[in-house]
Amino acid sequence: MNTPLSTRRDLLHRLPLLLPLLFAVLLAGCGQRHAVVPDRNGEPLMLLGHDPVAYFTVGKAIRGSPDIVARHEGSTYYFASEQHRAMFMQAPAKYVPQYGAFCASGAAYGVKLGSDPTEFRIVDGRLFVFGDVLGREYWLMDPKWHIEKADALWPETGAYGHRYQSLKRFAFKVPWYKNGKQVHDEWQTAHPGAKVDYDPGGVFTNLFVKYPGWRAREGYGQPALGLVGVDPCPPACVGVESKGYAAQ
């Protein structure tokens, strides 16, 4: 049976969109469901080893200890004190980062982008982390909108590894999707004369070459945070605050 010319043209037109999805199907189940990196024991470590409770108690990104740990939903957390660990164990849902610690700004579009533990906000008792300063600043222009969109998408977004989910949503974008340039331009229009530093690093690198959070750890476009128990001290000293890009 011959395929109508119009159908063949339509398939060719859609091919650039379908190829990433076909590639993603091959990767179904691959990638990280949470934004983790392997610690010195190969455990899936959240927040690059920063203490999730410290965000709430001292309002800062404090490096935890590889000797004070807890595991929750398949991920490992470090803590700066036994007290913080006990608080976490009593009510983990209160302290875990939203959207698997992936960038809260990207979560509003159904994608899983790596995060920087120093770029965070606590809203309505929930911890949100971001991939870079621009992601945080744009999110702050309308937190309610971003939270509503991300919450609605999370049952789907959270169910898959970051490679599969992100490629799928790059191929089949949500109706309100905006790329990095659009986000930057919109933020710039709302803040004339101001500047915000960011460097997305590229889709291929973010999804296939590195673990989530690699930019923060290695200092790609910002000061390196280091990984507690793996990288030299400093910068990965237990109990020390990791300052964000703007604070350096």
C-alpha positions in Angstrom: 0.0 0.0 0.0 1.4 3.4 -1.0 1.7 6.1 1.6 0.0 9.3 0.5 2.5 12.1 -0.3 0.9 14.4 2.3 1.3 11.7 5.0 5.0 11.2 4.1 5.6 15.0 4.2 3.9 15.1 7.6 6.1 12.4 8.9 9.2 14.1 7.6 8.1 17.3 9.3 7.6 15.6 12.6 10.8 13.5 12.4 12.9 16.1 14.4 10.4 15.9 17.2 10.0 12.1 17.1 13.7 11.2 17.1 14.3 12.4 20.6 11.3 10.5 21.8 12.3 7.3 20.0 15.7 7.7 21.6 14.1 8.3 25.0 12.1 5.1 24.7 15.3 3.2 24.4 16.3 4.9 27.7 13.0 4.3 29.5 13.9 3.6 33.1 17.4 5.1 32.6 18.5 8.2 34.4 17.8 9.3 37.9 14.3 9.7 39.4 15.8 12.0 42.0 18.7 14.5 41.6 21.3 12.3 43.2 25.1 11.8 42.8 27.0 8.7 44.1 28.8 9.3 47.4 32.0 7.7 48.5 30.1 4.4 49.1 28.2 4.6 45.9 25.0 5.6 47.7 22.5 7.9 45.8 23.2 11.2 47.7 20.7 14.1 47.6 21.5 17.8 47.7 25.2 17.1 47.1 25.5 16.1 50.8 23.9 19.3 52.2 21.7 19.0 55.3 18.0 19.2 54.3 16.9 20.2 57.9 19.4 23.1 58.0 17.5 24.9 55.3 14.7 25.2 57.8 16.5 25.6 61.1 19.2 28.1 60.0 18.1 29.1 56.5 21.4 28.2 54.9 22.9 25.4 52.7 25.0 23.6 55.3 27.2 20.6 54.4 26.3 17.5 56.2 28.5 14.6 57.4 28.9 11.2 55.7 28.8 9.7 59.2 25.4 11.1 60.0 23.0 9.7 57.4 19.4 8.7 56.8 17.7 7.1 53.8 14.3 8.0 52.5 12.6 6.7 49.3 15.8 5.2 48.0 17.9 8.3 48.5 20.6 9.1 51.1 20.8 12.4 53.1 23.7 13.8 55.1 23.1 15.8 58.3 25.3 18.3 60.2 24.1 16.9 63.5 22.4 14.0 65.1 19.6 16.4 66.2 18.9 17.2 62.6 18.9 13.6 61.6 16.4 12.8 64.4 14.2 15.7 63.2 14.3 14.3 59.7 13.5 10.8 60.7 10.5 12.0 62.7 8.9 13.9 59.7 10.9 13.3 56.5 8.1 14.7 54.3 8.6 18.1 56.0 12.2 18.4 55.0 12.7 16.6 51.6 13.2 18.9 48.6 10.3 19.2 46.2 10.3 17.5 42.8 13.1 15.1 43.7 15.5 18.1 44.2 15.5 18.8 40.5 15.2 22.5 39.4 11.8 23.7 40.6 11.6 26.1 37.6 12.1 23.3 35.1 9.6 21.1 36.9 6.9 23.6 35.9 7.5 22.4 32.3 7.8 18.7 33.1 11.5 18.5 32.7 14.1 17.3 35.2 17.1 19.7 35.2 20.0 19.5 37.6 20.0 21.6 40.7 22.3 23.7 42.9 21.7 23.3 46.6 22.6 26.9 47.3 19.9 28.2 45.1 16.8 27.6 47.2 13.6 29.0 48.6 11.2 27.8 51.3 7.6 28.6 50.4 4.6 27.5 52.5 6.9 25.1 54.4 8.2 23.4 51.3 11.9 23.4 50.1 12.4 24.3 46.5 15.9 24.1 44.8 16.9 25.6 41.5 19.4 24.9 38.7 20.9 28.3 38.7 20.3 31.9 39.7 18.1 32.7 36.6 15.9 29.7 37.4 15.4 30.9 40.9 14.8 34.5 40.0 12.4 33.7 37.2 10.5 31.3 39.5 10.2 34.1 42.1 8.4 36.3 39.6 5.4 34.0 40.1 5.9 31.2 42.6 2.3 30.3 42.8 2.1 29.7 39.0 5.2 27.6 39.0 4.2 25.5 42.0 0.7 24.8 40.5 2.1 23.7 37.2 4.9 21.6 38.7 2.6 19.9 41.2 0.1 19.1 38.5 2.8 17.5 36.3 4.8 15.7 39.0 2.8 12.5 39.0 4.1 12.0 35.5 7.4 13.8 35.8 8.4 12.0 39.0 7.6 8.5 37.7 10.5 8.4 35.2 14.3 8.9 35.1 15.5 12.4 34.2 16.8 11.4 30.8 13.6 9.8 29.6 11.3 12.5 31.1 13.3 15.5 29.9 13.7 14.2 26.3 10.0 13.4 26.2 9.1 16.9 27.2 11.6 18.5 24.9 9.9 16.6 22.1 6.4 17.1 23.3 6.4 20.4 25.1 3.7 21.6 27.5 1.6 24.4 25.9 3.3 27.0 28.2 6.9 25.9 27.5 9.6 28.6 27.4 13.3 28.0 26.5 16.2 29.5 28.4 16.4 32.6 26.2 12.7 33.3 26.5 13.0 33.0 30.3 16.0 35.3 30.4 14.4 37.9 28.1 11.2 38.0 30.1 13.1 38.4 33.4 15.3 41.1 31.8 12.2 43.0 30.7 10.8 42.9 34.2 14.2 44.0 35.7 15.6 46.6 33.2 19.3 47.3 33.8 19.7 44.3 36.1 21.9 41.3 35.3 21.6 37.6 36.2 24.3 35.0 35.6 23.4 31.6 34.3 24.9 28.9 32.0 22.7 25.9 31.2 25.6 23.8 30.1 23.7 22.1 27.2 21.1 19.4 27.1 23.4 16.7 26.0 25.9 17.4 28.8 23.2 17.8 31.4 21.4 14.6 30.6 24.0 12.1 29.3 27.5 13.2 30.4 27.1 14.2 34.1 25.0 13.5 37.2 22.4 16.0 38.3 24.1 18.8 40.2 27.4 18.5 38.4 27.6 22.2 37.6 27.3 23.1 41.3 29.9 20.5 42.3 32.4 21.3 39.6 31.8 25.1 39.5 30.6 25.3 35.9 29.8 29.0 35.6 29.8 29.4 39.4 32.0 28.6 42.4 32.4 24.8 43.1 30.5 23.4 46.1 32.2 20.1 46.3 30.8 16.7 47.4 31.2 15.9 51.1 33.3 12.8 51.7 34.5 12.7 48.1 36.0 16.0 47.1 38.9 17.7 49.0 38.1 19.9 52.0 37.6 22.7 51.3 35.2 23.1 49.6 33.4 20.1 50.9 33.9 20.6 54.7 31.3 19.2 57.1 29.2 21.9 58.8 30.3 24.7 56.5 27.9 26.9 54.6 27.9 26.7 50.9 27.3 30.2 49.6 25.3 30.8 46.5 26.7 32.3 43.3 25.6 35.9 44.1 27.2 35.7 47.6 30.7 34.9 46.3 
